[in-house]
């Protein structure tokens, strides 16, 4: 099974999710460090739609200025554009497999799509 993780190596939850994926037999894993190689607004929109989330639900509030900028109350296009321009606004980790997409907080949510 193919799996892609949008990963931040500085994040403990992201590292734990990555470890689960690496320890699961049969996983063909792609690791994208999204702070270095950020997804586009269109790609984020597809990921959140597949996960059943709004862009606002995928917005990282902790350690960002998202609240001050009004992003939790902004329209989808504004939130997605902000995330694509400043990937630190993306809550992590996102994982995609053929079974779906999950925002893996906590890390055990990844098991739903393995």
C-alpha positions in Angstrom: 0.0 0.0 0.0 1.3 3.5 -0.9 1.3 6.1 1.9 2.3 9.8 1.8 2.9 11.7 5.0 3.3 15.5 5.1 5.8 15.6 7.9 7.5 18.0 10.2 10.6 16.4 11.8 10.4 18.9 14.7 6.9 17.7 15.7 6.6 14.8 18.1 3.2 13.7 16.8 4.5 13.8 13.3 7.6 11.7 14.2 5.4 9.1 16.1 3.0 8.9 13.0 6.0 8.4 10.7 7.3 5.6 13.0 4.0 3.8 12.8 4.1 4.0 9.0 7.7 2.8 8.9 7.0 -0.1 11.2 3.9 -1.3 9.2 4.8 -4.0 6.7 3.9 -3.5 3.1 3.9 0.3 3.2 5.5 2.1 0.2 6.1 5.4 2.0 6.7 8.8 0.6 7.8 11.4 3.2 7.2 15.1 2.3 8.7 17.7 4.6 6.0 20.2 3.9 7.9 23.2 5.4 10.5 22.6 2.7 8.2 21.4 -0.1 4.7 22.9 0.7 1.6 21.6 -1.0 -0.4 24.0 -3.2 -3.7 25.4 -2.2 -5.4 23.1 -4.7 -3.6 20.0 -3.2 -4.5 21.1 0.3 -8.2 21.5 -0.7 -8.2 18.0 -2.2 -6.6 16.5 1.0 -9.0 18.2 3.3 -12.0 17.3 1.2 -11.0 13.7 1.1 -10.4 13.7 4.9 -13.9 15.3 5.4 -12.3 18.4 7.0 -12.7 22.1 6.3 -9.5 24.1 5.7 -10.2 25.8 9.0 -10.1 22.4 10.8 -6.6 21.8 9.2 -5.3 25.2 10.4 -2.5 25.2 13.0 -3.3 27.7 15.7 -0.7 26.9 18.2 2.6 28.7 17.6 1.2 30.8 14.7 -0.5 34.1 14.2 -3.6 32.5 12.6 -6.0 33.8 15.2 -4.7 37.3 15.0 -5.1 37.2 11.3 -8.7 36.0 11.6 -8.0 32.9 9.6 -10.2 30.5 11.7 -13.2 32.7 10.5 -11.9 33.3 7.0 -13.3 31.7 3.8 -11.8 28.5 2.5 -9.8 30.2 -0.3 -8.2 32.6 2.0 -7.2 29.9 4.5 -5.8 27.7 1.7 -3.8 30.5 0.2 -2.4 31.4 3.6 -1.4 27.8 4.2 0.3 27.4 0.8 2.2 30.7 1.3 3.1 29.9 4.9 3.2 26.1 5.5 3.7 26.6 9.2 0.0 27.2 9.3 -0.7 23.6 8.2 -1.6 21.3 11.1 0.4 18.1 10.9 0.8 15.4 10.1 -1.5 14.7 7.2 -1.3 11.1 5.8 -2.9 9.8 2.6 -3.3 6.2 1.5 -5.7 4.5 -0.9 -8.1 4.3 2.0 -8.3 8.0 2.6 -6.7 11.0 4.3 -6.3 11.7 8.0 -5.0 14.5 10.1 -3.2 12.3 12.5 -3.7 14.0 15.8 -3.3 11.8 17.8 -0.9 9.7 15.8 -3.1 6.5 16.2 -5.6 8.1 13.7 -3.3 6.8 11.0 -4.4 3.3 11.8 -7.9 4.2 10.3 -6.4 4.3 6.8 -3.9 1.4 6.9 
